[in-house]
Amino acid sequence: MIATPASSITRAASKQTYYTIRFLVDRARVDDAYRAYGYFRWVDDVLDADSGSESERRAFLERQKSLLEKCYQGQAQHDVTIQEKMLVELVQHDHEKNSGLQCYLRNMMQVMDFDAGRRGRLISQVELNEYTRWLATAVMEAIHYFIGHDDYAPHDETRYLAVSAAHIMHMLRDTFDDAQLGYTNIPREVLEANHIGPQDAQSDMYCAWVKSRVLLAREYFKAGKDYFARVQNPRCRLACFAYIARFEWLLDTIEREGYRLRPQYHERKSAGTGLWMGWLTLASMINLRGVDNLPQPDVSRPVENYESKWHKRYDSKLLEFGSQFPFA
């Protein structure tokens, strides 16, 4: 395989993503899958960089948002960087109306926009919900666009739950690293109600909030596995179960350590952890139910209808856990 800027960025950032794309993505869409990941990896790295002022980061993001809109309007783009060319080529290759790729690009741009604006300030629970919804919608639609694109996958309110759970665990894992960059991953309401600060991750009240997030993520992972059992394409199921296993390990680790987060989880890159993730993935594939009796797709209802259902479900679960943990 010939390395490209997109594949090189992907391989350097995430070996799992790199090999998932190389071996599981539909052959005709491999290059675009690398572009889709590589472009936003680059954008995220630029926004997280210590160099540059806030105004410069905002100007950079506004350029990317404008570029996305101009590309979908069919305007030719010549004065672009090597990295921006990834976005231009992605849109040029997108010939479907309201495609999963377009959904991915627009939602990920909202994620980047939110990240650029939240640096150095506390965020509300409502904002955190929106952040997760954009990210989960983007990732799930990209997965179905690139893996088993022509095969059946359910369009219902459970479509985004597994990725939502992964995002919850991702933010818990990166709590300390993000704090150093000026990002706070715990809602303002939790801090104010319990008179703690973003740095009090070892306090009992902070740990109780972490527990509520872990419980929510575990339930979402369970619902997500049920969803993937109804996905027709075996490569898509394998990729998604491996994605879940990557965060299930972290979930088990945080539970075992009494919901006290730590700055680093270096063992997640060890051979032993890799084998454990592999076993979790295999177990999920073995335990599939209902794959031989897949329901027929309902092509009459657009994805957007289900996004609002998923959002309501997510908020209702937060309220449900709030009865146990008032600061959930």
N, C-alpha and C positions, 0 to 999 in steps of 0.2 A: 504493500500500500504506500502510495506517495504522500508524504506529509504536506499539509497545507497550513497556512496561518491558523485557520479555525481548528483543525485537528491537533495542532501543536499546543494551542491554548488549552484545549479540552484535556489533553493528556497531562499537561503540567498541573492543571487544577484538580482533576478528579479521574483517577485511573478507572474507577467503577463506571463512571459515565462514558469514558472513552471506549472501553471494551463493550459496554452495553450497546453503544451506537455501532461499533464495528461489526459485531456478530449478530445482533438482534433486530436492528432497524431494517425496514424494507430496503432492498438493495438499491433501488432507484432514488432513495431519499437519504442515503448515508451522508453525502457531502452537505446537504442542507441541514441535517441534524447537527453536524459539527458546527456549521455556521450559526445555527440558532443558539446553541450553548455558548460557543466561543464569543459571539458578539456581546451578549449580556454579561458574561464573565469579565470581559474587558471593560464594559461600562461600569460595572460594580466596583472593579479595582480602581478605576479612575476616581470614582466618588468617594472611596474609602481612603485614598492616598492622603498622607500628611501634608504633602506639598500642595500649594494652591490655596486661594482664599475661598470663602463661601460663595462670593459673587462669581468667581471663576468656575466653580463646580456647577452653580446654577446655570451659567451661560453655556457650559458644556452640555448639560442635560437638555436645555431648551433647543440646542442645535440637533440633538438626537431625536427629540420629539418632532421637530419640524421636518427632519429628514424622513421619518417614518410616514408622516402625513403626505409629503410630496411624492414619495415613492408610490403610495396607494392611489394618488391622484394621477399617476402616469407621467409625472414630470421627470425628464431626464436629469440625472445627477452625475456630474463630472468631477467637481472639486471635492473629492472625498478621500479620506485616509484608507489605508489597507484594511483597518478594522471596520470602518464604516461601509466598505465595499461588501462586507458579509451581509449587512442588512439590505443593501440595494439588491444584491443577487437573490436573497431570500424572497423579497417581494416580487421580483421579476419572474420567479419560478412558481408563484402562487396564482393559479388560474381558477381556483374554486371560489364561489361566492360565499362569504361568511365562513371561510375555512377554519379548521382548527389551528392552522399556522397563524392566521391573522388574529385569532383569539389569544393565542400565546403572546404574540408580539405586543398587542395593545395592553394586555393585562400585566405583562412583565415591565412595560414602560411605566405603568402606574406604580408598580412596586419600586422601581428605581426613583420615581418622582417622590414617593413617600419617604424613602430612605434619605434622599437628599434634603428633605425638609425637616426630618425629625432629629437630625444630629444636634446634640447639645440641649435637647429639651425633653421633658417628660411627655409620655403619650397616654391617651385615654383608652379605656377598654373598647369603646366603639371604634377607635382608630385601629387598635390591634386586631379586632374582628375583620375590619375591611382589609387590612394588610394580609391577613391569612387567606381571606377569600380570593383576593387578586392572585396571590401566589399559587394557591391550590388549583384555581381555575386554569391558570396559564400552564402549569406543569402537566395536569391531567389531559388537557386538550392537545398539548404537544406530543405526549406519549401516544395517544390514539391516532394522531396525524402521521406520526413517523413509524409506528409499529402496528402492523395489521390494519392498515388504513381502510382496506376494502371489506374487512370482516366485521361482524356484529359486535357491538358493545352497548350496554344499557345506557339510556338517557334518563336517569332518575336522580332523586335528591341524594343518593348515596355515592354518586359518581366522584365527588371531590373529597370524601371524608378521609381516605388513607393519606392523601397528600397534605391535608389539613393537619392530621396527627403528626406527620413527619416535620411539618413546619413548627409545630409546637415544641417538639423535641429538639429541633435544630436551634431554636432560640434559647432554650434552656442550656443546651450544650455550649453555646457561644456567649453566655452571659458575661463572663469576665473579659473575653477578647473584645466584645462589642463595647463594653463600658470604657475600655481604654481608647476607643475611637470616638466616644461621645454618644453612643447609642444605649438607651435604656430599654430593656425588654420586658419590664414589669409595669403594669398599668399604674397611672398616677393615683387612681382611687384606692388601690391596695396600700400604697405607701402612706397616703394621707390618713386613711382609716385606722392604720395600725401604728402610726407615728414612727415609721422607719424610713431609712434612706435607701437609694439604689445600691449602695455599697454593703448593706446589711444582709448579705445573702446567707449568712450562717445563723441568723436569728430564727427563733421558733416560728414567728409569724410568717416570715419569708418562706421557710420550709413548708409550712402548711399550704401556702399558695402554690408552691411547686408541686406538692402532692395533688392538689386539685387539678393542675394541668396534666400531670401524668395519668391520673384516672380518666380524664377526658380523652387523652391521646390513646390510651389502651382500648377504650370503647370504640373510638373511631377506627383504629386498626382492625378490630374485629369486624366492624361493618364493612370496612374496605376489602377485607379478604372475601367476605360473602359477595361483594360486588364483582371482584376479579374472577370468582368462580363462574360467573355468568358471562365473562368475556370470551369470545370464541377463539381468538388467535392465541396459540400456545406460547409463541415468543413474547407476546405482550404480557401474558400471565407470569411467565418466568421473570421478565424484567421488573414487573411490579412487585412480585413477592421478594425479589432480591432487594429492591428499594426499601420495602417495609422492614426486612431483616436488618438492614443497616441501622435502623433507628430502634427496633425492638431490643437489640442488644443494649443500647444506651438506656432505654426505658427500664430494663431489668437492673442495670447497674445503679441507676439513681434510686430506684426503690430499695435495693439491697443496702445502700449507704444512707438510708433514713432521709432521703429527699434533700440532702445537703450537697449543693453543687460544688464542684471544684474547678479551678482554673483550666485544667487540661485533662483530656482523656486520651493519653498517648497510646494506651493499649488497643484502641480501636483500629490501629494500623498494624497490629501484630498478626503473625501467622495463626496463632491460636484463636484470636477473635475472628479472623477470616474464615476459619474452619467452622466456627460456631454459627456465623452468619450463613454459611453454605448449608449447614444442617437445618437451620430455621427455614431457609428457602425450599429445601427439598421436602421438609415436613409439610409445608404449606401446599406444595404441588401434590403430594400424596393424599392429603386430606381434602382435596377438592370434592365438592358435592354439586350435583345438578348440572354438570357440564354436558352430559349426554342428552339433556332435555332443555336445551336453550330456547327461550321464548323468541318469537319473531320480532324483529326490530319495528318500532313505531316511528316511521319516517315523517309522520305528519306534524310532529311537535318539535319546535326548535330548541336548541340547547339553552337559550336564554331563559325560557320558562322554568327550567330546573335550577338554574343558578339562584333564583330568588327563593325557591323551596329549600335549597341547601343552606342558604344564608339564614332562613328562619329556623331551620333545624339546629344549626350551630348556636344561634342565640338562645334557643329554648334549652339546649343542654347546659349552657353557661348558667341559666337561671336555675335549672335543676340542681346543679352542683352548688350553686350559691346557697341553697337551703342547708347544705352541709358545711360549706365554707363561705361565710358571708362576703369574703373578699375575693371570691373566685373570678 
